[in-house]
Amino acid sequence: QLQLVESGGGLVQPGGSLRLSCAASRFTLNYSAIGWFRQAPGKEREGVSCISSSGGVTNYAETVKGRFTISRDNARNTVYLQMFVLEPEDTAVYYCAPVITLQPMCATSNTFNAWGQGTLVTVSS
Protein backbone atom coordinates (compact mmCIF):
# COMPACT_ATOMS: atom_id res chain seq x y z
CA GLN A 1 0.00 0.00 0.00
CA LEU A 2 1.06 3.54 -0.63
CA GLN A 3 2.57 4.88 2.58
CA LEU A 4 2.94 8.57 3.11
CA VAL A 5 4.91 10.82 5.46
CA GLU A 6 3.38 13.90 7.04
CA SER A 7 5.30 16.94 8.28
CA GLY A 8 4.86 20.58 9.15
CA GLY A 9 2.92 20.42 12.37
CA GLY A 10 3.72 22.42 15.47
CA LEU A 11 2.45 24.75 18.15
CA VAL A 12 0.65 27.85 16.92
CA GLN A 13 -1.49 30.49 18.56
CA PRO A 14 -5.17 30.85 17.70
CA GLY A 15 -5.51 32.76 14.47
CA GLY A 16 -2.14 31.55 13.24
CA SER A 17 -1.21 29.53 10.18
CA LEU A 18 0.63 26.34 9.33
CA ARG A 19 1.36 24.42 6.16
CA LEU A 20 1.42 20.65 6.30
CA SER A 21 3.16 18.49 3.73
CA CYS A 22 2.46 14.94 2.65
CA ALA A 23 5.14 13.11 0.71
CA ALA A 24 5.87 9.64 -0.53
CA SER A 25 9.47 8.55 -0.56
CA ARG A 26 9.29 5.40 -2.65
CA PHE A 27 6.17 5.85 -4.72
CA THR A 28 4.63 8.50 -6.88
CA LEU A 29 1.57 10.33 -5.61
CA ASN A 30 0.75 11.62 -9.05
CA TYR A 31 -1.91 9.04 -9.85
CA SER A 32 -3.64 9.06 -6.48
CA ALA A 33 -6.31 11.21 -4.97
CA ILE A 34 -5.03 12.20 -1.54
CA GLY A 35 -6.87 13.22 1.59
CA TRP A 36 -5.96 14.86 4.86
CA PHE A 37 -7.50 13.44 8.01
CA ARG A 38 -7.17 14.38 11.65
CA GLN A 39 -7.71 12.79 15.00
CA ALA A 40 -8.17 14.87 18.11
CA PRO A 41 -7.66 13.40 21.58
CA GLY A 42 -10.56 11.17 22.51
CA LYS A 43 -12.21 11.50 19.11
CA GLU A 44 -12.42 9.41 15.97
CA ARG A 45 -10.38 10.21 12.91
CA GLU A 46 -12.22 12.53 10.55
CA GLY A 47 -11.77 13.70 6.99
CA VAL A 48 -10.53 17.27 6.58
CA SER A 49 -9.88 17.75 2.89
CA CYS A 50 -8.98 15.85 -0.24
CA ILE A 51 -7.76 16.48 -3.75
CA SER A 52 -8.00 14.55 -6.99
CA SER A 53 -4.92 13.20 -8.74
CA SER A 54 -4.89 16.12 -11.19
CA GLY A 55 -5.63 18.69 -8.52
CA GLY A 56 -8.75 19.78 -10.34
CA VAL A 57 -11.24 18.60 -7.73
CA THR A 58 -11.09 19.35 -4.03
CA ASN A 59 -13.38 18.91 -1.07
CA TYR A 60 -13.39 20.26 2.47
CA ALA A 61 -15.10 19.48 5.72
CA GLU A 62 -17.53 22.20 6.72
CA THR A 63 -15.48 22.95 9.84
CA VAL A 64 -12.44 24.00 7.78
CA LYS A 65 -14.03 25.37 4.63
CA GLY A 66 -12.74 28.86 3.93
CA ARG A 67 -9.79 28.45 6.30
CA PHE A 68 -7.85 25.51 4.83
CA THR A 69 -6.56 25.05 1.30
CA ILE A 70 -5.38 21.77 -0.15
CA SER A 71 -3.01 21.68 -3.10
CA ARG A 72 -0.52 19.40 -4.74
CA ASP A 73 2.75 19.68 -6.61
CA ASN A 74 3.12 16.51 -8.60
CA ALA A 75 6.60 17.52 -9.70
CA ARG A 76 7.62 17.45 -6.05
CA ASN A 77 5.49 14.39 -5.29
CA THR A 78 3.88 16.34 -2.43
CA VAL A 79 0.42 17.32 -1.27
CA TYR A 80 -0.02 20.34 0.99
CA LEU A 81 -2.59 21.54 3.47
CA GLN A 82 -2.36 25.25 4.11
CA MET A 83 -4.20 26.12 7.29
CA PHE A 84 -5.20 29.68 8.16
CA VAL A 85 -7.07 31.19 11.11
CA LEU A 86 -6.37 28.15 13.22
CA GLU A 87 -8.64 27.47 16.17
CA PRO A 88 -8.08 25.41 19.32
CA GLU A 89 -10.60 22.93 17.88
CA ASP A 90 -8.12 22.23 15.06
CA THR A 91 -5.73 20.66 17.54
CA ALA A 92 -5.15 17.09 16.39
CA VAL A 93 -2.74 14.70 14.77
CA TYR A 94 -3.03 15.17 11.03
CA TYR A 95 -2.60 12.30 8.61
CA CYS A 96 -2.64 11.99 4.85
CA ALA A 97 -3.73 8.96 2.90
CA PRO A 98 -4.84 7.91 -0.56
CA VAL A 99 -8.60 8.19 -0.93
CA ILE A 100 -11.01 6.38 -3.20
CA THR A 101 -13.75 8.96 -3.09
CA LEU A 102 -13.88 12.73 -2.65
CA GLN A 103 -17.65 13.12 -2.39
CA PRO A 104 -19.64 13.53 -0.27
CA MET A 105 -16.52 13.43 1.88
CA CYS A 106 -13.02 12.08 1.55
CA ALA A 107 -12.75 8.38 2.31
CA THR A 108 -10.06 5.74 2.19
CA SER A 109 -10.78 2.20 1.13
CA ASN A 110 -12.18 -0.11 3.82
CA THR A 111 -8.96 -2.15 3.72
CA PHE A 112 -6.57 0.76 4.03
CA ASN A 113 -4.42 0.42 7.14
CA ALA A 114 -1.10 2.06 6.21
CA TRP A 115 -1.53 5.20 8.25
CA GLY A 116 1.68 7.08 8.88
CA GLN A 117 2.76 8.61 12.16
CA GLY A 118 1.00 11.85 11.38
CA THR A 119 2.03 15.34 12.38
CA LEU A 120 0.77 17.03 15.53
CA VAL A 121 -0.90 20.42 15.29
CA THR A 122 -1.49 22.20 18.57
CA VAL A 123 -3.41 25.46 18.59
CA SER A 124 -3.06 27.14 21.94
CA SER A 125 -2.23 30.48 23.47
C-alpha positions as CSV (number, residue, x, y, z in Angstrom):
1,Q,0.0,0.0,0.0
2,L,1.1,3.5,-0.6
3,Q,2.6,4.9,2.6
4,L,2.9,8.6,3.1
5,V,4.9,10.8,5.5
6,E,3.4,13.9,7.0
7,S,5.3,16.9,8.3
8,G,4.9,20.6,9.1
9,G,2.9,20.4,12.4
10,G,3.7,22.4,15.5
11,L,2.5,24.7,18.1
12,V,0.6,27.8,16.9
13,Q,-1.5,30.5,18.6
14,P,-5.2,30.8,17.7
15,G,-5.5,32.8,14.5
16,G,-2.1,31.5,13.2
17,S,-1.2,29.5,10.2
18,L,0.6,26.3,9.3
19,R,1.4,24.4,6.2
20,L,1.4,20.7,6.3
21,S,3.2,18.5,3.7
22,C,2.5,14.9,2.7
23,A,5.1,13.1,0.7
24,A,5.9,9.6,-0.5
25,S,9.5,8.5,-0.6
26,R,9.3,5.4,-2.7
27,F,6.2,5.9,-4.7
28,T,4.6,8.5,-6.9
29,L,1.6,10.3,-5.6
30,N,0.8,11.6,-9.0
31,Y,-1.9,9.0,-9.9
32,S,-3.6,9.1,-6.5
33,A,-6.3,11.2,-5.0
34,I,-5.0,12.2,-1.5
35,G,-6.9,13.2,1.6
36,W,-6.0,14.9,4.9
37,F,-7.5,13.4,8.0
38,R,-7.2,14.4,11.6
39,Q,-7.7,12.8,15.0
40,A,-8.2,14.9,18.1
41,P,-7.7,13.4,21.6
42,G,-10.6,11.2,22.5
43,K,-12.2,11.5,19.1
44,E,-12.4,9.4,16.0
45,R,-10.4,10.2,12.9
46,E,-12.2,12.5,10.5
47,G,-11.8,13.7,7.0
48,V,-10.5,17.3,6.6
49,S,-9.9,17.8,2.9
50,C,-9.0,15.8,-0.2
51,I,-7.8,16.5,-3.8
52,S,-8.0,14.5,-7.0
53,S,-4.9,13.2,-8.7
54,S,-4.9,16.1,-11.2
55,G,-5.6,18.7,-8.5
56,G,-8.7,19.8,-10.3
57,V,-11.2,18.6,-7.7
58,T,-11.1,19.3,-4.0
59,N,-13.4,18.9,-1.1
60,Y,-13.4,20.3,2.5
61,A,-15.1,19.5,5.7
62,E,-17.5,22.2,6.7
63,T,-15.5,23.0,9.8
64,V,-12.4,24.0,7.8
65,K,-14.0,25.4,4.6
66,G,-12.7,28.9,3.9
67,R,-9.8,28.5,6.3
68,F,-7.8,25.5,4.8
69,T,-6.6,25.0,1.3
70,I,-5.4,21.8,-0.2
71,S,-3.0,21.7,-3.1
72,R,-0.5,19.4,-4.7
73,D,2.7,19.7,-6.6
74,N,3.1,16.5,-8.6
75,A,6.6,17.5,-9.7
76,R,7.6,17.5,-6.1
77,N,5.5,14.4,-5.3
78,T,3.9,16.3,-2.4
79,V,0.4,17.3,-1.3
80,Y,0.0,20.3,1.0
81,L,-2.6,21.5,3.5
82,Q,-2.4,25.3,4.1
83,M,-4.2,26.1,7.3
84,F,-5.2,29.7,8.2
85,V,-7.1,31.2,11.1
86,L,-6.4,28.2,13.2
87,E,-8.6,27.5,16.2
88,P,-8.1,25.4,19.3
89,E,-10.6,22.9,17.9
90,D,-8.1,22.2,15.1
91,T,-5.7,20.7,17.5
92,A,-5.2,17.1,16.4
93,V,-2.7,14.7,14.8
94,Y,-3.0,15.2,11.0
95,Y,-2.6,12.3,8.6
96,C,-2.6,12.0,4.9
97,A,-3.7,9.0,2.9
98,P,-4.8,7.9,-0.6
99,V,-8.6,8.2,-0.9
100,I,-11.0,6.4,-3.2
101,T,-13.7,9.0,-3.1
102,L,-13.9,12.7,-2.6
103,Q,-17.7,13.1,-2.4
104,P,-19.6,13.5,-0.3
105,M,-16.5,13.4,1.9
106,C,-13.0,12.1,1.6
107,A,-12.8,8.4,2.3
108,T,-10.1,5.7,2.2
109,S,-10.8,2.2,1.1
110,N,-12.2,-0.1,3.8
111,T,-9.0,-2.1,3.7
112,F,-6.6,0.8,4.0
113,N,-4.4,0.4,7.1
114,A,-1.1,2.1,6.2
115,W,-1.5,5.2,8.3
116,G,1.7,7.1,8.9
117,Q,2.8,8.6,12.2
118,G,1.0,11.9,11.4
119,T,2.0,15.3,12.4
120,L,0.8,17.0,15.5
121,V,-0.9,20.4,15.3
122,T,-1.5,22.2,18.6
123,V,-3.4,25.5,18.6
124,S,-3.1,27.1,21.9
125,S,-2.2,30.5,23.5
